[in-house]
Amino acid sequence: METILLMIAIDFHEQARREVARLDRSCTELKAAGVDCDLIDRRLVAAREVERRLRDDMLRCPTKYIENAVAKVVHLRRTFKQDDATSEASER
């Protein structure tokens, strides 16, 4: 049961990250086109809060087994790499 709950938490967190990325991309494209995107900005703030809460929930999931701890580490590592790639791309 622990493994299933952890996998669900990881999946929810990944979905939330994709939503944040999608909204961020949309807002950037609209701003570049000179379109006002206040509603998307507000939705992006809410999506970031949801992503943060889901990340915290995933981190709080108990891990009795080494496989589950490894799954958390792999997920976090992938998340950090994506964040690094995103920040490097935006700096260019």
All heavy atoms as an XYZ file, in Angstrom:
745
protein
N       0.817     -1.201      0.000
C       0.000      0.000      0.000
C       0.857      1.260      0.000
O       0.531      2.229     -0.673
C      -0.930     -0.033      1.224
C      -1.902      1.068      1.247
S      -3.074      0.885     -0.090
C      -4.456      1.694      0.558
N       1.952      1.229      0.760
C       2.859      2.379      0.827
C       3.373      2.756     -0.555
O       3.401      3.931     -0.930
C       4.035      2.054      1.754
C       5.145      3.066      1.716
C       6.378      2.600      2.464
O       6.250      1.949      3.518
O       7.470      2.901      1.987
N       3.754      1.756     -1.337
C       4.292      2.000     -2.673
C       3.243      2.642     -3.577
O       3.539      3.582     -4.317
C       4.792      0.678     -3.296
O       5.780      0.114     -2.424
C       5.392      0.901     -4.659
N       2.019      2.160     -3.495
C       0.946      2.708     -4.330
C       0.694      4.176     -3.970
O       0.580      5.025     -4.864
C      -0.342      1.873     -4.175
C      -0.125      0.477     -4.759
C      -1.521      2.573     -4.831
C      -1.230     -0.501     -4.449
N       0.634      4.476     -2.689
C       0.408      5.861     -2.264
C       1.543      6.778     -2.719
O       1.301      7.903     -3.166
C       0.237      5.938     -0.750
C      -1.029      5.297     -0.194
C      -1.015      5.338      1.334
C      -2.269      5.982     -0.738
N       2.763      6.293     -2.628
C       3.908      7.089     -3.067
C       3.853      7.323     -4.572
O       4.079      8.439     -5.047
C       5.223      6.415     -2.681
C       6.479      7.159     -3.127
C       6.534      8.551     -2.515
C       7.715      6.349     -2.759
N       3.526      6.305     -5.340
C       3.448      6.454     -6.794
C       2.338      7.437     -7.175
O       2.497      8.235     -8.097
C       3.220      5.112     -7.477
C       4.389      4.141     -7.375
S       5.899      4.797     -8.057
C       6.905      4.955     -6.604
N       1.237      7.411     -6.464
C       0.147      8.361     -6.713
C       0.625      9.781     -6.393
O       0.382     10.716     -7.170
C      -1.107      7.997     -5.898
C      -1.730      6.705     -6.452
C      -2.123      9.133     -5.907
C      -2.825      6.126     -5.581
N       1.310      9.943     -5.274
C       1.809     11.262     -4.887
C       2.805     11.789     -5.915
O       2.756     12.966     -6.295
C       2.454     11.193     -3.504
N       3.694     10.936     -6.397
C       4.663     11.338     -7.420
C       3.939     11.719     -8.710
O       4.257     12.726     -9.343
C       5.712     10.228     -7.655
C       6.660     10.155     -6.448
C       6.486     10.464     -8.940
C       7.626      8.988     -6.478
N       2.952     10.919     -9.094
C       2.209     11.206    -10.322
C       1.471     12.546    -10.216
O       1.511     13.361    -11.148
C       1.230     10.079    -10.624
C       0.518     10.281    -11.935
O       1.201     10.448    -12.975
O      -0.730     10.282    -11.943
N       0.816     12.792     -9.089
C       0.118     14.071     -8.894
C       1.105     15.238     -8.973
O       0.818     16.280     -9.564
C      -0.621     14.111     -7.567
C      -1.934     13.379     -7.561
C      -2.650     13.272     -6.385
C      -2.471     12.804     -8.700
C      -3.869     12.618     -6.349
C      -3.688     12.155     -8.679
C      -4.384     12.057     -7.495
N       2.281     15.053     -8.371
C       3.287     16.119     -8.399
C       3.760     16.373     -9.832
O       3.905     17.526    -10.249
C       4.460     15.776     -7.479
C       5.493     16.855     -7.445
N       6.780     16.656     -7.868
C       5.406     18.156     -7.058
C       7.452     17.781     -7.743
N       6.644     18.713     -7.248
N       3.980     15.316    -10.595
C       4.398     15.480    -11.994
C       3.321     16.195    -12.807
O       3.639     17.068    -13.625
C       4.722     14.127    -12.618
C       6.017     13.528    -12.109
C       6.284     12.126    -12.615
O       5.383     11.503    -13.218
O       7.413     11.659    -12.412
N       2.067     15.851    -12.577
C       0.974     16.525    -13.283
C       0.929     18.013    -12.935
O       0.731     18.864    -13.817
C      -0.367     15.877    -12.935
C      -0.567     14.513    -13.543
C      -1.894     13.904    -13.101
O      -2.864     14.603    -12.854
N      -1.919     12.584    -13.006
N       1.128     18.320    -11.682
C       1.114     19.717    -11.252
C       2.272     20.487    -11.872
O       2.112     21.642    -12.299
C       1.168     19.803     -9.720
N       3.437     19.857    -11.960
C       4.592     20.510    -12.591
C       4.336     20.768    -14.073
O       4.702     21.827    -14.594
C       5.848     19.664    -12.415
C       6.402     19.723    -10.996
C       7.678     18.923    -10.849
N       8.686     19.297    -11.798
C       9.485     20.363    -11.692
N       9.354     21.184    -10.668
N      10.401     20.621    -12.603
N       3.701     19.814    -14.738
C       3.380     20.009    -16.161
C       2.402     21.166    -16.329
O       2.523     21.958    -17.268
C       2.819     18.728    -16.769
C       3.884     17.686    -17.062
C       3.359     16.553    -17.925
N       2.301     15.788    -17.297
C       2.489     14.721    -16.530
N       3.716     14.285    -16.292
N       1.466     14.086    -16.005
N       1.433     21.276    -15.422
C       0.459     22.367    -15.488
C       1.149     23.718    -15.291
O       0.861     24.682    -16.007
C      -0.646     22.170    -14.444
C      -1.663     23.270    -14.376
C      -2.590     23.345    -15.583
O      -2.511     22.486    -16.484
O      -3.391     24.284    -15.626
N       2.061     23.799    -14.335
C       2.808     25.038    -14.109
C       3.619     25.391    -15.354
O       3.616     26.540    -15.805
C       3.727     24.912    -12.869
C       4.730     26.054    -12.808
C       2.902     24.869    -11.591
N       4.287     24.409    -15.929
C       5.090     24.662    -17.135
C       4.212     25.129    -18.294
O       4.570     26.066    -19.026
C       5.859     23.400    -17.525
N       3.058     24.506    -18.463
C       2.144     24.872    -19.547
C       1.647     26.307    -19.374
O       1.658     27.105    -20.321
C       0.958     23.907    -19.582
C       0.004     24.136    -20.752
C      -1.223     23.261    -20.655
N      -2.088     23.599    -19.534
C      -2.917     24.647    -19.528
N      -2.987     25.458    -20.556
N      -3.680     24.881    -18.477
N       1.230     26.645    -18.166
C       0.745     27.993    -17.903
C       1.855     29.033    -18.062
O       1.633     30.123    -18.607
C       0.134     28.087    -16.506
C      -1.195     27.365    -16.316
C      -1.540     27.272    -14.832
C      -2.298     28.060    -17.088
N       3.040     28.697    -17.603
C       4.175     29.602    -17.719
C       4.505     29.863    -19.187
O       4.728     31.007    -19.592
C       5.381     29.023    -16.982
C       6.499     30.030    -16.842
O       6.204     31.200    -16.517
O       7.665     29.649    -17.063
N       4.513     28.797    -19.981
C       4.761     28.936    -21.424
C       3.696     29.802    -22.088
O       4.015     30.708    -22.869
C       4.774     27.545    -22.077
C       6.034     27.175    -22.767
C       5.983     25.823    -23.475
N       4.879     24.936    -23.221
C       4.852     23.986    -22.291
N       5.889     23.792    -21.513
N       3.794     23.222    -22.147
N       2.447     29.532    -21.768
C       1.337     30.306    -22.352
C       1.447     31.781    -22.001
O       1.269     32.654    -22.862
C      -0.006     29.774    -21.858
O      -0.220     28.469    -22.303
N       1.736     32.057    -20.762
C       1.841     33.441    -20.310
C       3.007     34.141    -21.014
O       2.875     35.283    -21.471
C       2.025     33.472    -18.800
S       1.727     35.082    -18.093
N       4.135     33.467    -21.128
C       5.300     34.044    -21.799
C       4.988     34.353    -23.260
O       5.313     35.426    -23.763
C       6.500     33.085    -21.703
O       6.788     32.839    -20.323
C       7.727     33.651    -22.382
N       4.329     33.415    -23.937
C       3.983     33.613    -25.343
C       2.987     34.764    -25.511
O       3.125     35.579    -26.430
C       3.408     32.332    -25.936
C       4.428     31.228    -26.075
C       3.819     29.872    -26.417
O       2.574     29.782    -26.562
O       4.586     28.901    -26.526
N       1.998     34.831    -24.628
C       1.008     35.900    -24.727
C       1.622     37.267    -24.444
O       1.319     38.255    -25.128
C      -0.160     35.634    -23.786
C      -1.082     34.479    -24.185
C      -2.066     34.178    -23.073
C      -1.815     34.807    -25.473
N       2.486     37.328    -23.445
C       3.141     38.596    -23.134
C       4.020     39.042    -24.297
O       4.071     40.236    -24.619
C       3.963     38.477    -21.857
C       3.116     38.501    -20.602
C       3.954     38.408    -19.347
C       3.064     38.417    -18.109
N       3.828     38.235    -16.885
N       4.703     38.091    -24.937
C       5.539     38.422    -26.093
C       4.698     38.954    -27.247
O       5.154     39.783    -28.037
C       6.328     37.189    -26.539
N       3.457     38.490    -27.330
C       2.553     38.944    -28.383
C       1.810     40.224    -27.977
O       0.989     40.729    -28.741
C       1.550     37.843    -28.716
N       2.081     40.730    -26.779
C       1.454     41.954    -26.320
C       0.046     41.780    -25.776
O      -0.712     42.736    -25.674
N      -0.292     40.547    -25.399
C      -1.634     40.256    -24.890
C      -1.610     40.287    -23.361
O      -0.692     39.761    -22.735
C      -2.117     38.869    -25.389
C      -3.468     38.525    -24.808
C      -2.134     38.829    -26.905
N      -2.620     40.891    -22.774
C      -2.752     40.935    -21.316
C      -3.126     39.534    -20.819
O      -4.062     38.920    -21.317
C      -3.839     41.938    -20.931
C      -3.980     42.076    -19.434
O      -2.966     41.947    -18.725
O      -5.115     42.312    -18.981
N      -2.401     39.043    -19.853
C      -2.670     37.682    -19.370
C      -2.800     37.641    -17.846
O      -2.255     36.750    -17.198
C      -1.607     36.717    -19.874
S       0.061     37.125    -19.395
N      -3.540     38.590    -17.288
C      -3.733     38.639    -15.833
C      -4.394     37.372    -15.294
O      -4.012     36.866    -14.231
C      -4.565     39.850    -15.428
C      -3.788     41.153    -15.558
O      -2.545     41.094    -15.615
O      -4.430     42.214    -15.597
N      -5.380     36.863    -16.015
C      -6.068     35.647    -15.551
C      -5.113     34.454    -15.527
O      -5.136     33.654    -14.588
C      -7.269     35.343    -16.442
C      -8.432     36.324    -16.342
C      -9.513     35.981    -17.360
C      -9.006     36.335    -14.947
N      -4.287     34.344    -16.540
C      -3.319     33.241    -16.566
C      -2.293     33.427    -15.463
O      -1.881     32.450    -14.829
C      -2.650     33.124    -17.952
C      -3.699     32.727    -18.999
C      -1.515     32.098    -17.923
C      -3.179     32.678    -20.413
N      -1.888     34.666    -15.214
C      -0.947     34.929    -14.113
C      -1.523     34.467    -12.778
O      -0.825     33.832    -11.980
C      -0.606     36.420    -14.020
C       0.465     36.839    -15.002
O       1.279     35.991    -15.399
O       0.484     38.030    -15.371
N      -2.790     34.786    -12.559
C      -3.425     34.356    -11.298
C      -3.523     32.835    -11.219
O      -3.300     32.244    -10.162
C      -4.800     34.985    -11.157
C      -4.703     36.430    -10.714
C      -6.057     36.997    -10.406
N      -6.309     37.966    -11.478
C      -7.479     38.250    -11.982
N      -8.557     37.685    -11.518
N      -7.598     39.127    -12.942
N      -3.857     32.207    -12.338
C      -3.937     30.746    -12.382
C      -2.559     30.134    -12.161
O      -2.419     29.113    -11.503
C      -4.522     30.303    -13.739
C      -4.566     28.820    -13.936
C      -5.564     28.152    -12.980
N      -5.492     26.726    -13.128
C      -4.983     25.887    -12.242
N      -4.520     26.337    -11.096
N      -4.952     24.593    -12.469
N      -1.531     30.788    -12.682
C      -0.163     30.295    -12.505
C       0.255     30.353    -11.034
O       0.871     29.416    -10.524
C       0.792     31.116    -13.372
C       2.256     30.728    -13.369
C       2.449     29.267    -13.773
C       3.046     31.644    -14.296
N      -0.106     31.405    -10.347
C       0.186     31.517     -8.911
C      -0.486     30.374     -8.148
O       0.137     29.715     -7.305
C      -0.251     32.893     -8.362
C      -0.211     32.917     -6.850
C       0.613     33.991     -8.949
N      -1.747     30.122     -8.473
C      -2.477     29.030     -7.811
C      -1.860     27.679     -8.157
O      -1.712     26.813     -7.281
C      -3.942     29.051     -8.222
N      -1.470     27.487     -9.409
C      -0.878     26.212     -9.832
C       0.461     25.975     -9.143
O       0.783     24.846     -8.766
C      -0.706     26.183    -11.352
N       1.229     27.037     -8.955
C       2.516     26.891     -8.245
C       2.295     26.500     -6.792
O       3.053     25.705     -6.227
C       3.319     28.179     -8.346
C       3.942     28.361     -9.699
C       4.855     29.560     -9.752
N       5.548     29.602    -11.017
C       5.693     30.697    -11.744
N       5.215     31.849    -11.312
N       6.338     30.646    -12.900
N       1.263     27.053     -6.180
C       0.939     26.694     -4.790
C       0.509     25.226     -4.700
O       0.923     24.503     -3.790
C      -0.150     27.613     -4.239
C      -0.578     27.298     -2.832
C       0.527     27.439     -1.805
O       1.511     28.161     -2.050
O       0.403     26.812     -0.735
N      -0.298     24.785     -5.637
C      -0.725     23.379     -5.672
C       0.492     22.478     -5.864
O       0.640     21.461     -5.174
C      -1.767     23.140     -6.791
C      -1.985     21.659     -7.036
C      -3.073     23.826     -6.447
N       1.382     22.865     -6.773
C       2.589     22.061     -7.019
C       3.436     21.964     -5.747
O       3.928     20.900     -5.392
C       3.401     22.681     -8.162
C       4.606     21.856     -8.586
C       5.868     22.176     -7.828
O       6.012     23.307     -7.331
O       6.723     21.280     -7.717
N       3.590     23.082     -5.038
C       4.383     23.083     -3.805
C       3.760     22.169     -2.749
O       4.449     21.374     -2.109
C       4.501     24.504     -3.251
C       5.432     24.595     -2.040
C       5.320     25.942     -1.340
N       3.999     26.199     -0.798
C       3.499     25.634      0.313
N       4.209     24.755      0.980
N       2.285     25.942      0.746
N       2.441     22.247     -2.616
C       1.759     21.401     -1.626
C       1.886     19.916     -1.984
O       2.107     19.077     -1.107
C       0.287     21.781     -1.523
C       0.060     23.078     -0.820
C      -1.396     23.393     -0.730
N      -1.614     24.712     -0.145
C      -2.772     25.272     -0.055
N      -3.862     24.656     -0.480
N      -2.893     26.470      0.477
N       1.729     19.606     -3.271
C       1.853     18.204     -3.690
C       3.280     17.693     -3.504
O       3.493     16.542     -3.132
C       1.403     18.036     -5.140
C      -0.103     18.151     -5.348
C      -0.432     18.247     -6.834
C      -0.828     16.978     -4.710
N       4.271     18.563     -3.754
C       5.660     18.176     -3.519
C       5.882     17.887     -2.038
O       6.481     16.871     -1.675
C       6.609     19.282     -3.994
C       8.078     18.919     -3.797
C       9.005     20.097     -4.024
N       8.673     21.161     -3.088
C       8.532     22.442     -3.421
N       8.669     22.832     -4.652
N       8.232     23.331     -2.497
N       5.353     18.763     -1.183
C       5.495     18.547      0.256
C       4.811     17.251      0.691
O       5.359     16.493      1.509
C       4.921     19.725      1.040
C       5.756     20.988      0.890
O       6.892     20.898      0.375
O       5.252     22.065      1.276
N       3.619     16.998      0.147
C       2.912     15.749      0.461
C       3.716     14.534      0.033
O       3.799     13.539      0.751
C       1.536     15.714     -0.205
C       0.551     16.683      0.421
O       0.842     17.194      1.534
O      -0.503     16.927     -0.197
N       4.301     14.622     -1.155
C       5.102     13.498     -1.652
C       6.316     13.271     -0.750
O       6.651     12.139     -0.417
C       5.543     13.784     -3.096
C       6.277     12.650     -3.785
S       8.077     12.695     -3.660
C       8.482     14.300     -4.234
N       6.933     14.350     -0.313
C       8.099     14.214      0.556
C       7.720     13.641      1.921
O       8.530     12.953      2.552
C       8.792     15.568      0.740
C       9.510     16.088     -0.506
C       9.977     17.511     -0.280
C      10.670     15.179     -0.864
N       6.505     13.891      2.371
C       6.053     13.379      3.667
C       5.586     11.928      3.615
O       5.361     11.323      4.669
C       4.917     14.242      4.201
C       5.386     15.560      4.715
C       4.265     16.276      5.443
N       4.622     17.652      5.640
C       4.118     18.671      4.974
N       3.188     18.482      4.068
N       4.510     19.900      5.225
N       5.398     11.389      2.413
C       4.973      9.986      2.309
C       5.983      9.102      3.038
O       7.182      9.218      2.823
C       4.899      9.540      0.847
S       3.378      9.957      0.030
N       5.495      8.228      3.895
C       6.425      7.357      4.627
C       7.125      6.384      3.692
O       6.559      5.945      2.688
C       5.523      6.612      5.610
C       4.158      6.698      5.030
C       4.106      7.944      4.212
N       8.368      6.083      4.015
C       9.117      5.115      3.211
C       9.792      4.115      4.140
O      10.818      4.403      4.731
C      10.185      5.810      2.339
O      10.988      6.630      3.189
C       9.582      6.673      1.262
N       9.182      2.970      4.247
C       9.766      1.891      5.044
C      10.769      1.090      4.224
O      11.684      0.498      4.757
C       8.677      0.938      5.527
C       7.720      1.509      6.508
C       6.725      0.445      6.932
C       5.498      1.053      7.537
N       4.442      0.071      7.748
N      10.560      1.096      2.914
C      11.375      0.261      2.040
C      12.340      1.110      1.222
O      11.999      2.212      0.785
C      10.478     -0.557      1.096
C       9.457     -1.367      1.846
C       8.116     -0.983      1.874
C       9.834     -2.495      2.566
C       7.176     -1.722      2.579
C       8.910     -3.234      3.281
C       7.584     -2.840      3.285
O       6.658     -3.570      3.994
N      13.523      0.578      1.000
C      14.558      1.296      0.271
C      14.103      1.642     -1.150
O      14.441      2.694     -1.680
C      15.887      0.493      0.266
C      17.041      1.344     -0.278
C      15.758     -0.774     -0.550
C      17.484      2.418      0.653
N      13.299      0.778     -1.761
C      12.824      1.029     -3.124
C      11.991      2.311     -3.185
O      12.065      3.070     -4.149
C      11.994     -0.144     -3.654
C      12.774     -1.420     -3.845
C      12.892     -2.267     -2.580
O      12.358     -1.853     -1.506
O      13.516     -3.323     -2.657
N      11.195      2.544     -2.162
C      10.369      3.745     -2.123
C      11.217      4.997     -1.902
O      10.952      6.049     -2.485
C       9.297      3.629     -1.056
C       8.285      2.559     -1.387
O       8.206      2.097     -2.527
N       7.516      2.142     -0.411
N      12.230      4.882     -1.058
C      13.137      6.008     -0.850
C      13.876      6.330     -2.148
O      14.039      7.499     -2.505
C      14.125      5.687      0.263
N      14.270      5.300     -2.865
C      14.948      5.500     -4.150
C      14.001      6.163     -5.152
O      14.409      7.061     -5.900
C      15.492      4.156     -4.702
C      15.948      4.291     -6.135
C      16.615      3.643     -3.815
N      12.752      5.765     -5.166
C      11.779      6.374     -6.077
C      11.646      7.870     -5.795
O      11.569      8.679     -6.725
C      10.423      5.685     -5.952
N      11.632      8.239     -4.517
C      11.571      9.658     -4.160
C      12.809     10.398     -4.659
O      12.718     11.474     -5.235
C      11.484      9.838     -2.645
C      10.130      9.720     -2.067
C      10.205     10.112     -0.596
C       8.903      9.922      0.098
N       8.955     10.339      1.499
N      13.961      9.814     -4.422
C      15.218     10.451     -4.821
C      15.285     10.614     -6.334
O      15.657     11.677     -6.847
C      16.433      9.649     -4.300
C      17.730     10.147     -4.908
C      16.487      9.711     -2.784
N      14.904      9.583     -7.065
C      14.924      9.654     -8.527
C      13.975     10.746     -9.018
O      14.321     11.537     -9.901
C      14.577      8.277     -9.142
C      14.296      8.384    -10.628
C      15.699      7.284     -8.876
N      12.805     10.804     -8.442
C      11.836     11.828     -8.833
C      12.381     13.227     -8.539
O      12.308     14.122     -9.391
C      10.505     11.616     -8.113
C       9.522     12.714     -8.339
N       8.920     12.918     -9.556
C       9.071     13.693     -7.511
C       8.116     13.971     -9.469
N       8.193     14.451     -8.241
N      12.934     13.425     -7.358
C      13.472     14.737     -7.004
C      14.658     15.108     -7.883
O      14.785     16.258     -8.317
C      13.880     14.763     -5.529
C      12.722     14.720     -4.552
C      13.240     14.565     -3.130
C      11.869     15.966     -4.668
N      15.492     14.150     -8.179
C      16.651     14.402     -9.057
C      16.176     14.847    -10.443
O      16.691     15.810    -11.007
C      17.509     13.146     -9.157
C      18.761     13.342     -9.955
C      19.659     12.115     -9.826
N      20.835     12.290    -10.621
C      21.128     11.562    -11.689
N      20.320     10.577    -12.052
N      22.218     11.777    -12.371
N      15.188     14.154    -10.973
C      14.644     14.505    -12.282
C      14.021     15.901    -12.224
O      14.184     16.712    -13.138
C      13.609     13.465    -12.701
C      13.038     13.666    -14.070
C      12.093     12.565    -14.467
N      11.285     12.111    -13.334
C      10.959     10.856    -13.109
N      11.339      9.915    -13.928
N      10.226     10.535    -12.071
N      13.345     16.206    -11.134
C      12.731     17.524    -10.950
C      13.793     18.611    -10.937
O      13.653     19.641    -11.605
C      11.922     17.547     -9.643
O      10.892     16.573     -9.719
C      11.310     18.897     -9.386
N      14.878     18.395    -10.195
C      15.943     19.394    -10.117
C      16.613     19.585    -11.475
O      16.939     20.703    -11.859
C      16.979     19.010     -9.070
C      16.458     19.061     -7.653
C      16.917     18.168     -6.711
C      15.506     19.994     -7.265
C      16.449     18.210     -5.406
C      15.027     20.037     -5.964
C      15.510     19.143     -5.036
N      16.816     18.501    -12.208
C      17.427     18.611    -13.542
C      16.524     19.400    -14.486
O      17.002     20.218    -15.264
C      17.706     17.226    -14.126
C      18.944     16.584    -13.583
C      19.242     15.306    -14.334
C      20.605     14.783    -13.958
N      20.966     13.607    -14.753
N      15.216     19.155    -14.412
C      14.279     19.906    -15.247
C      14.310     21.382    -14.880
O      14.288     22.244    -15.757
C      12.860     19.359    -15.100
C      12.645     18.025    -15.741
C      11.291     17.424    -15.379
O      10.582     17.908    -14.500
N      10.939     16.344    -16.050
N      14.357     21.674    -13.585
C      14.406     23.071    -13.145
C      15.689     23.743    -13.630
O      15.654     24.892    -14.070
C      14.330     23.163    -11.612
C      12.939     22.845    -11.080
O      11.991     22.784    -11.878
O      12.839     22.634     -9.857
N      16.818     23.041    -13.547
C      18.085     23.595    -14.024
C      18.035     23.862    -15.523
O      18.466     24.906    -15.996
C      19.251     22.657    -13.714
C      19.612     22.638    -12.236
O      19.161     23.546    -11.495
O      20.344     21.729    -11.823
N      17.495     22.914    -16.277
C      17.395     23.077    -17.730
C      16.483     24.240    -18.079
O      16.769     25.028    -18.996
C      16.896     21.789    -18.380
N      15.396     24.380    -17.359
C      14.457     25.466    -17.603
C      15.084     26.815    -17.301
O      14.954     27.767    -18.073
C      13.181     25.291    -16.765
O      12.602     24.020    -17.073
C      12.172     26.374    -17.030
N      15.798     26.914    -16.184
C      16.409     28.198    -15.813
C      17.540     28.558    -16.772
O      17.729     29.724    -17.119
C      16.892     28.183    -14.376
O      17.934     27.265    -14.195
N      18.300     27.567    -17.255
C      19.356     27.835    -18.226
C      18.761     28.307    -19.554
O      19.292     29.232    -20.184
C      20.208     26.586    -18.462
C      21.136     26.262    -17.329
C      21.888     24.958    -17.541
O      21.812     24.394    -18.659
O      22.574     24.525    -16.614
N      17.662     27.709    -19.961
C      17.019     28.097    -21.217
C      16.457     29.511    -21.128
O      16.502     30.266    -22.091
C      15.924     27.106    -21.585
N      15.914     29.871    -19.976
C      15.328     31.208    -19.838
C      16.396     32.291    -19.744
O      16.141     33.447    -20.042
C      14.399     31.262    -18.623
O      15.134     31.097    -17.439
N      17.603     31.920    -19.343
C      18.692     32.890    -19.248
C      19.236     33.247    -20.633
O      19.848     34.269    -20.812
C      19.830     32.353    -18.377
C      19.456     32.294    -16.900
C      20.532     31.633    -16.065
O      21.588     31.247    -16.609
O      20.320     31.498    -14.849
N      19.007     32.390    -21.594
C      19.553     32.637    -22.943
C      18.737     33.617    -23.698
O      17.728     34.026    -23.571
C      19.590     31.335    -23.736
C      20.587     30.378    -23.140
C      20.605     29.097    -23.909
N      21.403     28.149    -23.131
C      21.446     26.887    -23.396
N      20.774     26.377    -24.380
N      22.203     26.084    -22.691
